[in-house]
Amino acid sequence: MKTTLHHSILAGVAALSLLGASLAHADVDTSKSTVIATTKQMNVPVDGKFRKFSAQLSFDPAKPTAGSANVSIDTGSYDLGADDYNKQAQGKEWFDSATYPAATFVSSAIAPAGGNQYKITGKLTIKGKSQTVVVPVTIASQGSTQTFDGSLPIKRSQFDVGTGEWKDTSVVADEVVIKFHLVASKK
């Protein structure tokens, strides 16, 4: 049970990274968007979903390098599907949501990577620890909406997610993959 919670928390951290990297000049529809963090507990994938986040975005495919993304995720909204796991994920050993209520991503550069692919560089901050990450993002436009899809592997240990007995990566893997699907209305 503790291991599953740990994996879910790690997945949440990864999802946060991706969310920040993939946002564009639009308002994100959180009811149609997902940020999922996948971790492995005893080599079994475990998904956790962030239910609350906000973003300030600016993206024009004609001028991608001028774009920016500021994302904030409510770490207390991480949902592993069970209240006891969710409470554990909010605790000091995982997200420590009382002390660090938000994880953030702030972009510093957007570079075209061919077609509708982009690499978004920025600072991911979780539990007061920051790392520069590069997030591969696919951006698609249809009608009045844009979608941003991607995934980013991170190491939970770099952000002190999973301390104490959870620091050992033999039960809950160090790698977390943040997967996101963001739907935004064009401005």
mmCIF file of the C-alpha atoms, coordinates in Angstrom:
data_MODEL
# 
_entry.id   MODEL 
# 
loop_
_atom_site.group_PDB 
_atom_site.id 
_atom_site.type_symbol 
_atom_site.label_atom_id 
_atom_site.label_alt_id 
_atom_site.label_comp_id 
_atom_site.label_asym_id 
_atom_site.label_entity_id 
_atom_site.label_seq_id 
_atom_site.pdbx_PDB_ins_code 
_atom_site.Cartn_x 
_atom_site.Cartn_y 
_atom_site.Cartn_z 
_atom_site.occupancy 
_atom_site.B_iso_or_equiv 
_atom_site.pdbx_formal_charge 
_atom_site.auth_seq_id 
_atom_site.auth_comp_id 
_atom_site.auth_asym_id 
_atom_site.auth_atom_id 
_atom_site.pdbx_PDB_model_num 
ATOM 1   C CA . MET A 1 1   ? 0.000   0.000  0.000   1.00 0.00 ? 1   MET A CA 1 
ATOM 2   C CA . LYS A 1 2   ? 2.811   2.398  0.916   1.00 0.00 ? 2   LYS A CA 1 
ATOM 3   C CA . THR A 1 3   ? 4.745   1.412  -2.170  1.00 0.00 ? 3   THR A CA 1 
ATOM 4   C CA . THR A 1 4   ? 1.790   2.100  -4.457  1.00 0.00 ? 4   THR A CA 1 
ATOM 5   C CA . LEU A 1 5   ? 1.371   5.532  -2.917  1.00 0.00 ? 5   LEU A CA 1 
ATOM 6   C CA . HIS A 1 6   ? 5.032   6.273  -3.433  1.00 0.00 ? 6   HIS A CA 1 
ATOM 7   C CA . HIS A 1 7   ? 4.841   5.376  -7.100  1.00 0.00 ? 7   HIS A CA 1 
ATOM 8   C CA . SER A 1 8   ? 1.791   7.491  -7.567  1.00 0.00 ? 8   SER A CA 1 
ATOM 9   C CA . ILE A 1 9   ? 3.507   10.459 -5.992  1.00 0.00 ? 9   ILE A CA 1 
ATOM 10  C CA . LEU A 1 10  ? 6.485   10.054 -8.258  1.00 0.00 ? 10  LEU A CA 1 
ATOM 11  C CA . ALA A 1 11  ? 4.199   9.880  -11.238 1.00 0.00 ? 11  ALA A CA 1 
ATOM 12  C CA . GLY A 1 12  ? 2.609   13.098 -10.065 1.00 0.00 ? 12  GLY A CA 1 
ATOM 13  C CA . VAL A 1 13  ? 5.976   14.799 -9.989  1.00 0.00 ? 13  VAL A CA 1 
ATOM 14  C CA . ALA A 1 14  ? 6.669   13.687 -13.523 1.00 0.00 ? 14  ALA A CA 1 
ATOM 15  C CA . ALA A 1 15  ? 3.255   14.809 -14.654 1.00 0.00 ? 15  ALA A CA 1 
ATOM 16  C CA . LEU A 1 16  ? 3.899   18.206 -13.221 1.00 0.00 ? 16  LEU A CA 1 
ATOM 17  C CA . SER A 1 17  ? 7.020   18.551 -15.309 1.00 0.00 ? 17  SER A CA 1 
ATOM 18  C CA . LEU A 1 18  ? 5.226   17.665 -18.476 1.00 0.00 ? 18  LEU A CA 1 
ATOM 19  C CA . LEU A 1 19  ? 2.300   19.896 -17.811 1.00 0.00 ? 19  LEU A CA 1 
ATOM 20  C CA . GLY A 1 20  ? 4.493   22.936 -17.562 1.00 0.00 ? 20  GLY A CA 1 
ATOM 21  C CA . ALA A 1 21  ? 6.387   22.107 -20.690 1.00 0.00 ? 21  ALA A CA 1 
ATOM 22  C CA . SER A 1 22  ? 3.413   21.539 -22.914 1.00 0.00 ? 22  SER A CA 1 
ATOM 23  C CA . LEU A 1 23  ? 1.220   24.573 -22.401 1.00 0.00 ? 23  LEU A CA 1 
ATOM 24  C CA . ALA A 1 24  ? 0.629   27.146 -25.123 1.00 0.00 ? 24  ALA A CA 1 
ATOM 25  C CA . HIS A 1 25  ? -1.122  30.463 -25.852 1.00 0.00 ? 25  HIS A CA 1 
ATOM 26  C CA . ALA A 1 26  ? -4.500  29.373 -24.601 1.00 0.00 ? 26  ALA A CA 1 
ATOM 27  C CA . ASP A 1 27  ? -6.651  28.651 -21.601 1.00 0.00 ? 27  ASP A CA 1 
ATOM 28  C CA . VAL A 1 28  ? -6.271  25.026 -20.494 1.00 0.00 ? 28  VAL A CA 1 
ATOM 29  C CA . ASP A 1 29  ? -9.539  23.142 -20.019 1.00 0.00 ? 29  ASP A CA 1 
ATOM 30  C CA . THR A 1 30  ? -8.694  21.088 -16.929 1.00 0.00 ? 30  THR A CA 1 
ATOM 31  C CA . SER A 1 31  ? -11.879 19.026 -17.310 1.00 0.00 ? 31  SER A CA 1 
ATOM 32  C CA . LYS A 1 32  ? -10.524 17.652 -20.623 1.00 0.00 ? 32  LYS A CA 1 
ATOM 33  C CA . SER A 1 33  ? -6.841  17.586 -19.659 1.00 0.00 ? 33  SER A CA 1 
ATOM 34  C CA . THR A 1 34  ? -4.841  14.992 -17.745 1.00 0.00 ? 34  THR A CA 1 
ATOM 35  C CA . VAL A 1 35  ? -1.521  14.957 -15.931 1.00 0.00 ? 35  VAL A CA 1 
ATOM 36  C CA . ILE A 1 36  ? -0.505  11.472 -14.841 1.00 0.00 ? 36  ILE A CA 1 
ATOM 37  C CA . ALA A 1 37  ? 2.616   10.304 -13.067 1.00 0.00 ? 37  ALA A CA 1 
ATOM 38  C CA . THR A 1 38  ? 3.548   6.670  -13.572 1.00 0.00 ? 38  THR A CA 1 
ATOM 39  C CA . THR A 1 39  ? 5.975   4.901  -11.306 1.00 0.00 ? 39  THR A CA 1 
ATOM 40  C CA . LYS A 1 40  ? 6.783   1.263  -10.729 1.00 0.00 ? 40  LYS A CA 1 
ATOM 41  C CA . GLN A 1 41  ? 6.266   -0.472 -7.429  1.00 0.00 ? 41  GLN A CA 1 
ATOM 42  C CA . MET A 1 42  ? 7.886   -3.890 -7.338  1.00 0.00 ? 42  MET A CA 1 
ATOM 43  C CA . ASN A 1 43  ? 8.126   -3.490 -11.139 1.00 0.00 ? 43  ASN A CA 1 
ATOM 44  C CA . VAL A 1 44  ? 4.354   -2.979 -11.545 1.00 0.00 ? 44  VAL A CA 1 
ATOM 45  C CA . PRO A 1 45  ? 3.286   0.362  -13.126 1.00 0.00 ? 45  PRO A CA 1 
ATOM 46  C CA . VAL A 1 46  ? 1.179   2.588  -10.850 1.00 0.00 ? 46  VAL A CA 1 
ATOM 47  C CA . ASP A 1 47  ? -0.593  5.730  -12.127 1.00 0.00 ? 47  ASP A CA 1 
ATOM 48  C CA . GLY A 1 48  ? -1.549  8.792  -10.090 1.00 0.00 ? 48  GLY A CA 1 
ATOM 49  C CA . LYS A 1 49  ? -3.428  11.845 -11.397 1.00 0.00 ? 49  LYS A CA 1 
ATOM 50  C CA . PHE A 1 50  ? -3.241  15.507 -10.361 1.00 0.00 ? 50  PHE A CA 1 
ATOM 51  C CA . ARG A 1 51  ? -6.762  16.915 -10.025 1.00 0.00 ? 51  ARG A CA 1 
ATOM 52  C CA . LYS A 1 52  ? -5.909  20.647 -9.610  1.00 0.00 ? 52  LYS A CA 1 
ATOM 53  C CA . PHE A 1 53  ? -3.491  22.868 -11.515 1.00 0.00 ? 53  PHE A CA 1 
ATOM 54  C CA . SER A 1 54  ? -3.245  26.306 -13.123 1.00 0.00 ? 54  SER A CA 1 
ATOM 55  C CA . ALA A 1 55  ? -1.206  27.682 -16.015 1.00 0.00 ? 55  ALA A CA 1 
ATOM 56  C CA . GLN A 1 56  ? -0.296  30.937 -17.742 1.00 0.00 ? 56  GLN A CA 1 
ATOM 57  C CA . LEU A 1 57  ? 0.631   30.196 -21.359 1.00 0.00 ? 57  LEU A CA 1 
ATOM 58  C CA . SER A 1 58  ? 1.817   31.900 -24.490 1.00 0.00 ? 58  SER A CA 1 
ATOM 59  C CA . PHE A 1 59  ? 2.504   29.971 -27.718 1.00 0.00 ? 59  PHE A CA 1 
ATOM 60  C CA . ASP A 1 60  ? 2.356   30.822 -31.399 1.00 0.00 ? 60  ASP A CA 1 
ATOM 61  C CA . PRO A 1 61  ? 3.467   28.041 -33.801 1.00 0.00 ? 61  PRO A CA 1 
ATOM 62  C CA . ALA A 1 62  ? 4.731   30.745 -36.198 1.00 0.00 ? 62  ALA A CA 1 
ATOM 63  C CA . LYS A 1 63  ? 7.023   32.078 -33.415 1.00 0.00 ? 63  LYS A CA 1 
ATOM 64  C CA . PRO A 1 64  ? 7.635   29.126 -31.081 1.00 0.00 ? 64  PRO A CA 1 
ATOM 65  C CA . THR A 1 65  ? 10.808  30.539 -29.534 1.00 0.00 ? 65  THR A CA 1 
ATOM 66  C CA . ALA A 1 66  ? 8.802   33.511 -28.199 1.00 0.00 ? 66  ALA A CA 1 
ATOM 67  C CA . GLY A 1 67  ? 6.469   31.207 -26.239 1.00 0.00 ? 67  GLY A CA 1 
ATOM 68  C CA . SER A 1 68  ? 6.372   30.628 -22.506 1.00 0.00 ? 68  SER A CA 1 
ATOM 69  C CA . ALA A 1 69  ? 4.703   28.466 -19.889 1.00 0.00 ? 69  ALA A CA 1 
ATOM 70  C CA . ASN A 1 70  ? 4.150   28.926 -16.151 1.00 0.00 ? 70  ASN A CA 1 
ATOM 71  C CA . VAL A 1 71  ? 2.460   25.986 -14.468 1.00 0.00 ? 71  VAL A CA 1 
ATOM 72  C CA . SER A 1 72  ? 1.496   25.344 -10.863 1.00 0.00 ? 72  SER A CA 1 
ATOM 73  C CA . ILE A 1 73  ? 0.180   21.995 -9.631  1.00 0.00 ? 73  ILE A CA 1 
ATOM 74  C CA . ASP A 1 74  ? -1.556  21.476 -6.303  1.00 0.00 ? 74  ASP A CA 1 
ATOM 75  C CA . THR A 1 75  ? 0.448   18.614 -4.755  1.00 0.00 ? 75  THR A CA 1 
ATOM 76  C CA . GLY A 1 76  ? -2.414  17.908 -2.359  1.00 0.00 ? 76  GLY A CA 1 
ATOM 77  C CA . SER A 1 77  ? -4.620  17.016 -5.349  1.00 0.00 ? 77  SER A CA 1 
ATOM 78  C CA . TYR A 1 78  ? -2.590  13.938 -6.279  1.00 0.00 ? 78  TYR A CA 1 
ATOM 79  C CA . ASP A 1 79  ? -5.053  11.049 -6.583  1.00 0.00 ? 79  ASP A CA 1 
ATOM 80  C CA . LEU A 1 80  ? -4.034  7.409  -6.430  1.00 0.00 ? 80  LEU A CA 1 
ATOM 81  C CA . GLY A 1 81  ? -7.616  6.207  -6.219  1.00 0.00 ? 81  GLY A CA 1 
ATOM 82  C CA . ALA A 1 82  ? -7.746  5.551  -2.462  1.00 0.00 ? 82  ALA A CA 1 
ATOM 83  C CA . ASP A 1 83  ? -7.954  8.059  0.406   1.00 0.00 ? 83  ASP A CA 1 
ATOM 84  C CA . ASP A 1 84  ? -5.281  6.329  2.510   1.00 0.00 ? 84  ASP A CA 1 
ATOM 85  C CA . TYR A 1 85  ? -2.775  6.399  -0.381  1.00 0.00 ? 85  TYR A CA 1 
ATOM 86  C CA . ASN A 1 86  ? -3.662  10.002 -1.163  1.00 0.00 ? 86  ASN A CA 1 
ATOM 87  C CA . LYS A 1 87  ? -3.002  11.025 2.467   1.00 0.00 ? 87  LYS A CA 1 
ATOM 88  C CA . GLN A 1 88  ? 0.302   9.201  2.439   1.00 0.00 ? 88  GLN A CA 1 
ATOM 89  C CA . ALA A 1 89  ? 1.316   10.966 -0.798  1.00 0.00 ? 89  ALA A CA 1 
ATOM 90  C CA . GLN A 1 90  ? 0.564   14.326 0.838   1.00 0.00 ? 90  GLN A CA 1 
ATOM 91  C CA . GLY A 1 91  ? 2.774   13.435 3.832   1.00 0.00 ? 91  GLY A CA 1 
ATOM 92  C CA . LYS A 1 92  ? 6.322   14.587 4.613   1.00 0.00 ? 92  LYS A CA 1 
ATOM 93  C CA . GLU A 1 93  ? 7.996   11.504 3.091   1.00 0.00 ? 93  GLU A CA 1 
ATOM 94  C CA . TRP A 1 94  ? 6.390   12.113 -0.302  1.00 0.00 ? 94  TRP A CA 1 
ATOM 95  C CA . PHE A 1 95  ? 5.095   15.539 -1.446  1.00 0.00 ? 95  PHE A CA 1 
ATOM 96  C CA . ASP A 1 96  ? 4.923   17.214 1.997   1.00 0.00 ? 96  ASP A CA 1 
ATOM 97  C CA . SER A 1 97  ? 1.917   19.162 0.722   1.00 0.00 ? 97  SER A CA 1 
ATOM 98  C CA . ALA A 1 98  ? 1.534   21.123 3.973   1.00 0.00 ? 98  ALA A CA 1 
ATOM 99  C CA . THR A 1 99  ? 5.005   22.664 3.516   1.00 0.00 ? 99  THR A CA 1 
ATOM 100 C CA . TYR A 1 100 ? 5.154   22.568 -0.314  1.00 0.00 ? 100 TYR A CA 1 
ATOM 101 C CA . PRO A 1 101 ? 1.560   22.965 -1.562  1.00 0.00 ? 101 PRO A CA 1 
ATOM 102 C CA . ALA A 1 102 ? 2.597   23.469 -5.199  1.00 0.00 ? 102 ALA A CA 1 
ATOM 103 C CA . ALA A 1 103 ? 4.999   22.006 -7.708  1.00 0.00 ? 103 ALA A CA 1 
ATOM 104 C CA . THR A 1 104 ? 5.903   24.356 -10.545 1.00 0.00 ? 104 THR A CA 1 
ATOM 105 C CA . PHE A 1 105 ? 7.318   24.449 -14.045 1.00 0.00 ? 105 PHE A CA 1 
ATOM 106 C CA . VAL A 1 106 ? 8.596   27.673 -15.604 1.00 0.00 ? 106 VAL A CA 1 
ATOM 107 C CA . SER A 1 107 ? 9.824   27.519 -19.193 1.00 0.00 ? 107 SER A CA 1 
ATOM 108 C CA . SER A 1 108 ? 13.027  29.209 -20.312 1.00 0.00 ? 108 SER A CA 1 
ATOM 109 C CA . ALA A 1 109 ? 13.130  28.156 -23.999 1.00 0.00 ? 109 ALA A CA 1 
ATOM 110 C CA . ILE A 1 110 ? 11.025  26.486 -26.685 1.00 0.00 ? 110 ILE A CA 1 
ATOM 111 C CA . ALA A 1 111 ? 12.754  24.951 -29.708 1.00 0.00 ? 111 ALA A CA 1 
ATOM 112 C CA . PRO A 1 112 ? 11.165  23.389 -32.801 1.00 0.00 ? 112 PRO A CA 1 
ATOM 113 C CA . ALA A 1 113 ? 12.027  19.699 -33.196 1.00 0.00 ? 113 ALA A CA 1 
ATOM 114 C CA . GLY A 1 114 ? 10.429  19.043 -36.606 1.00 0.00 ? 114 GLY A CA 1 
ATOM 115 C CA . GLY A 1 115 ? 6.782   18.995 -37.677 1.00 0.00 ? 115 GLY A CA 1 
ATOM 116 C CA . ASN A 1 116 ? 4.518   19.588 -34.706 1.00 0.00 ? 116 ASN A CA 1 
ATOM 117 C CA . GLN A 1 117 ? 7.223   18.499 -32.237 1.00 0.00 ? 117 GLN A CA 1 
ATOM 118 C CA . TYR A 1 118 ? 8.889   20.903 -29.786 1.00 0.00 ? 118 TYR A CA 1 
ATOM 119 C CA . LYS A 1 119 ? 11.442  20.689 -26.982 1.00 0.00 ? 119 LYS A CA 1 
ATOM 120 C CA . ILE A 1 120 ? 10.563  22.876 -24.037 1.00 0.00 ? 120 ILE A CA 1 
ATOM 121 C CA . THR A 1 121 ? 13.300  23.653 -21.538 1.00 0.00 ? 121 THR A CA 1 
ATOM 122 C CA . GLY A 1 122 ? 12.464  24.931 -18.084 1.00 0.00 ? 122 GLY A CA 1 
ATOM 123 C CA . LYS A 1 123 ? 12.820  24.670 -14.349 1.00 0.00 ? 123 LYS A CA 1 
ATOM 124 C CA . LEU A 1 124 ? 10.805  22.021 -12.538 1.00 0.00 ? 124 LEU A CA 1 
ATOM 125 C CA . THR A 1 125 ? 10.494  22.620 -8.789  1.00 0.00 ? 125 THR A CA 1 
ATOM 126 C CA . ILE A 1 126 ? 9.149   20.004 -6.394  1.00 0.00 ? 126 ILE A CA 1 
ATOM 127 C CA . LYS A 1 127 ? 9.526   20.134 -2.596  1.00 0.00 ? 127 LYS A CA 1 
ATOM 128 C CA . GLY A 1 128 ? 11.774  23.168 -2.926  1.00 0.00 ? 128 GLY A CA 1 
ATOM 129 C CA . LYS A 1 129 ? 14.260  21.305 -5.177  1.00 0.00 ? 129 LYS A CA 1 
ATOM 130 C CA . SER A 1 130 ? 14.719  22.573 -8.743  1.00 0.00 ? 130 SER A CA 1 
ATOM 131 C CA . GLN A 1 131 ? 16.046  20.817 -11.843 1.00 0.00 ? 131 GLN A CA 1 
ATOM 132 C CA . THR A 1 132 ? 16.304  21.993 -15.430 1.00 0.00 ? 132 THR A CA 1 
ATOM 133 C CA . VAL A 1 133 ? 14.377  19.605 -17.693 1.00 0.00 ? 133 VAL A CA 1 
ATOM 134 C CA . VAL A 1 134 ? 13.763  19.332 -21.429 1.00 0.00 ? 134 VAL A CA 1 
ATOM 135 C CA . VAL A 1 135 ? 10.280  18.120 -22.302 1.00 0.00 ? 135 VAL A CA 1 
ATOM 136 C CA . PRO A 1 136 ? 9.411   16.739 -25.736 1.00 0.00 ? 136 PRO A CA 1 
ATOM 137 C CA . VAL A 1 137 ? 5.915   17.978 -26.671 1.00 0.00 ? 137 VAL A CA 1 
ATOM 138 C CA . THR A 1 138 ? 3.594   17.313 -29.607 1.00 0.00 ? 138 THR A CA 1 
ATOM 139 C CA . ILE A 1 139 ? 1.234   20.193 -30.350 1.00 0.00 ? 139 ILE A CA 1 
ATOM 140 C CA . ALA A 1 140 ? -1.848  19.729 -32.539 1.00 0.00 ? 140 ALA A CA 1 
ATOM 141 C CA . SER A 1 141 ? -4.463  22.271 -33.596 1.00 0.00 ? 141 SER A CA 1 
ATOM 142 C CA . GLN A 1 142 ? -8.065  21.482 -34.459 1.00 0.00 ? 142 GLN A CA 1 
ATOM 143 C CA . GLY A 1 143 ? -10.743 24.119 -34.788 1.00 0.00 ? 143 GLY A CA 1 
ATOM 144 C CA . SER A 1 144 ? -10.672 26.381 -31.749 1.00 0.00 ? 144 SER A CA 1 
ATOM 145 C CA . THR A 1 145 ? -8.520  24.046 -29.625 1.00 0.00 ? 145 THR A CA 1 
ATOM 146 C CA . GLN A 1 146 ? -4.906  23.026 -29.302 1.00 0.00 ? 146 GLN A CA 1 
ATOM 147 C CA . THR A 1 147 ? -3.670  19.859 -27.646 1.00 0.00 ? 147 THR A CA 1 
ATOM 148 C CA . PHE A 1 148 ? -0.302  19.334 -25.999 1.00 0.00 ? 148 PHE A CA 1 
ATOM 149 C CA . ASP A 1 149 ? 0.912   15.794 -25.455 1.00 0.00 ? 149 ASP A CA 1 
ATOM 150 C CA . GLY A 1 150 ? 4.133   14.509 -23.989 1.00 0.00 ? 150 GLY A CA 1 
ATOM 151 C CA . SER A 1 151 ? 5.934   12.475 -21.397 1.00 0.00 ? 151 SER A CA 1 
ATOM 152 C CA . LEU A 1 152 ? 9.008   13.156 -19.313 1.00 0.00 ? 152 LEU A CA 1 
ATOM 153 C CA . PRO A 1 153 ? 11.033  10.710 -17.231 1.00 0.00 ? 153 PRO A CA 1 
ATOM 154 C CA . ILE A 1 154 ? 12.446  12.158 -14.016 1.00 0.00 ? 154 ILE A CA 1 
ATOM 155 C CA . LYS A 1 155 ? 14.179  10.760 -10.924 1.00 0.00 ? 155 LYS A CA 1 
ATOM 156 C CA . ARG A 1 156 ? 12.134  11.187 -7.757  1.00 0.00 ? 156 ARG A CA 1 
ATOM 157 C CA . SER A 1 157 ? 15.291  11.158 -5.650  1.00 0.00 ? 157 SER A CA 1 
ATOM 158 C CA . GLN A 1 158 ? 16.398  14.462 -7.251  1.00 0.00 ? 158 GLN A CA 1 
ATOM 159 C CA . PHE A 1 159 ? 13.364  16.122 -5.633  1.00 0.00 ? 159 PHE A CA 1 
ATOM 160 C CA . ASP A 1 160 ? 13.405  14.295 -2.253  1.00 0.00 ? 160 ASP A CA 1 
ATOM 161 C CA . VAL A 1 161 ? 10.129  12.588 -3.117  1.00 0.00 ? 161 VAL A CA 1 
ATOM 162 C CA . GLY A 1 162 ? 10.194  9.353  -1.161  1.00 0.00 ? 162 GLY A CA 1 
ATOM 163 C CA . THR A 1 163 ? 12.353  9.880  1.921   1.00 0.00 ? 163 THR A CA 1 
ATOM 164 C CA . GLY A 1 164 ? 12.874  7.779  5.027   1.00 0.00 ? 164 GLY A CA 1 
ATOM 165 C CA . GLU A 1 165 ? 12.002  4.148  4.343   1.00 0.00 ? 165 GLU A CA 1 
ATOM 166 C CA . TRP A 1 166 ? 10.940  5.139  0.801   1.00 0.00 ? 166 TRP A CA 1 
ATOM 167 C CA . LYS A 1 167 ? 14.373  6.405  -0.206  1.00 0.00 ? 167 LYS A CA 1 
ATOM 168 C CA . ASP A 1 168 ? 15.293  2.817  -1.130  1.00 0.00 ? 168 ASP A CA 1 
ATOM 169 C CA . THR A 1 169 ? 14.452  2.381  -4.831  1.00 0.00 ? 169 THR A CA 1 
ATOM 170 C CA . SER A 1 170 ? 14.266  -1.436 -4.745  1.00 0.00 ? 170 SER A CA 1 
ATOM 171 C CA . VAL A 1 171 ? 10.530  -1.374 -3.947  1.00 0.00 ? 171 VAL A CA 1 
ATOM 172 C CA . VAL A 1 172 ? 9.482   1.900  -5.590  1.00 0.00 ? 172 VAL A CA 1 
ATOM 173 C CA . ALA A 1 173 ? 11.575  2.765  -8.636  1.00 0.00 ? 173 ALA A CA 1 
ATOM 174 C CA . ASP A 1 174 ? 13.479  6.041  -8.806  1.00 0.00 ? 174 ASP A CA 1 
ATOM 175 C CA . GLU A 1 175 ? 12.214  6.812  -12.323 1.00 0.00 ? 175 GLU A CA 1 
ATOM 176 C CA . VAL A 1 176 ? 8.812   8.432  -12.699 1.00 0.00 ? 176 VAL A CA 1 
ATOM 177 C CA . VAL A 1 177 ? 7.263   9.170  -16.081 1.00 0.00 ? 177 VAL A CA 1 
ATOM 178 C CA . ILE A 1 178 ? 5.039   12.209 -16.263 1.00 0.00 ? 178 ILE A CA 1 
ATOM 179 C CA . LYS A 1 179 ? 2.487   11.935 -19.055 1.00 0.00 ? 179 LYS A CA 1 
ATOM 180 C CA . PHE A 1 180 ? 0.210   14.795 -20.002 1.00 0.00 ? 180 PHE A CA 1 
ATOM 181 C CA . HIS A 1 181 ? -2.604  15.546 -22.407 1.00 0.00 ? 181 HIS A CA 1 
ATOM 182 C CA . LEU A 1 182 ? -3.621  19.189 -22.280 1.00 0.00 ? 182 LEU A CA 1 
ATOM 183 C CA . VAL A 1 183 ? -6.554  20.644 -24.153 1.00 0.00 ? 183 VAL A CA 1 
ATOM 184 C CA . ALA A 1 184 ? -6.623  24.415 -24.553 1.00 0.00 ? 184 ALA A CA 1 
ATOM 185 C CA . SER A 1 185 ? -8.904  26.875 -26.305 1.00 0.00 ? 185 SER A CA 1 
ATOM 186 C CA . LYS A 1 186 ? -7.113  29.251 -28.649 1.00 0.00 ? 186 LYS A CA 1 
ATOM 187 C CA . LYS A 1 187 ? -7.229  32.926 -27.742 1.00 0.00 ? 187 LYS A CA 1 
# 
